[in-house]
Amino acid sequence: MFGSLSPRREGALVPTSDRFPRSFVRFEEEMEEMIQRMFGGMSFMPTADVAENEREFLLSMDLPGVKSEDVHVELQDRDLCVTGERKEETEEEGKTFHRSERRYGEFRRVFPLPKTVDEEHIDATFKDGVLTIRVPKTEEAKPKHVEVKT
């Protein structure tokens, strides 16, 4: 690690190694290395919300830094598949990275759909880094109002 800085103490920034014993700093470095070894091969995995109302299912997926042409939505055997890629930014000449935590790479999310969806009218839009997919329900799946007689 490059030595994190703490808030000012007597007008100067104090390196982590001056605040904590070296063993704690080494422990943090080893934990970061272990996590990188365990999960370093993982690609970018976007988060999603799935909601439902009387008319439709609504899926919203955060895809920051992904271009709309790099996102693909398919329906396969009642599974809604969202695939794409978040491409890594190229390093600029003369720039030194001290920490790189952002994930890049291909992703694939699969959302099983019930039989009661109208597969012909699924709609997907992409705006401001958010993919929104509307999956309408069939007429027979929508709730029926039953009048209560007195």
N, C-alpha and C positions, 0 to 999 in steps of 0.2 A: 504494500500500500504506500502511497506517496506522502503520508503523514498528514492526517486531517488537522484542521486548525480550529481552535476554540475561540470563544469571545475574548475580547481584550482583557489583559490583566496588567495593570500599571502601564497602560499605553502601548503594549506590544501584543502581537498575536502569539499564542503559545501552542507549539506543536503537541499533538496527542501524546507523544512519548514523554513529554515533560509533565503531563497531567496524570498518567496511569503508568504503572510498572510495565516494563517491556513485555512481560509475559502476557498481559492482557492484549496488547497490540498484536503480538504474535498469534494469540488465540483467534482474534478477529480475522487476521490474514488467512489462517488455516481454515476457518469456517467458510470464508469467501471462496477459497480454492476448492474445498469439498463440494460446496453447492454448485460451483461451476462444473466440476467433474460429473456430478450427478445429473444436473439439469442443463448443462451446456449444450447438449445436442438437441434440446427441445427448440422447436421453432416458435414463432409468434402464435399465440393462441388468444384470439379476440374474445371479449366477454359479450354476453347476450342476455336480453330479457325476453321472456315469452309471456304474453298476456292473452286473455280471452274475454270477449264480450258476447252479447247475444248474436251478433252478425258474423264475427270473424275471429281468427287468431291473429295476433300482431307480434311479430318478432323484430326486435331492434338490436343491432349489433354495432358495437364501437369498433371502427376501423381507422384510427388516426394514422396519417401518413400513407394510406393506401389510396391508389388511384382507382376510379370507377372501372376503368378498362382492365384492371387486375383482379376484379371480383367476378365470380361466376356463380349463378344460382341455378340449380337443376332439381327436378323432381324425379326420383327413381323409386318405383315400387312403394309409394306413399312415404318415402323419406325425402325431406327437404334437405338438400346438400348445398352448403355454401363453402366454396373453395376460393383461394386466391393467394396473393403473395404480397408481403410488405418488403419492399426492396431496400437493401442497406444503402445508406448514403455513402458516397465516395469521400474518402478523406482528402482534405485540402492540403496542399503543399505547405509545410512549415507549421502545421497544427499538431500538437501533442495531446493525446487523450490521456487523462488521468484516471478516468472511470468511464466505462461503457456498459450501461445496464439495460438499454433498450433492446428488445428482441426483434429479429428480422427473420424472414423466410416464408416458406409456404405454410398455409393453414388449411384445415378441413374441419368443418363442424357439420354434424348430421342431426336433424331434428325429426323424429318420427311423427307422422300426422295420423289422426284418426280417419276412419272410412268416411266420415261425414263432412269432408271438405270438398269444395268446388275446385277441382284441379285445373279447370280451364280458365279460371279468372284470378289466378295468383298474380299479384302485382309487387314489383320490387323497385324501390327508389333509393338513390344514394345522394346525400346532401350533407355537407359540413362534416365529413368523416363518419357519418352514421348511415348504415344500411337499414332500411325499413322494409319489411316484407309483410304484406297483407294477404292472409289466406282466408277467403270467405267460406262460410259454412253453406252446406246445401240447404234447401228449403225445409226438408224433413228434419234437419238437425236443429233448426231454430226453434226456440220455445214457442209454444202455442198458448195463447191467452184463452182461458175458459171462463166464460161469464158465469157468475154466481147468481142464480135466480132466487127471488124471495117469494 
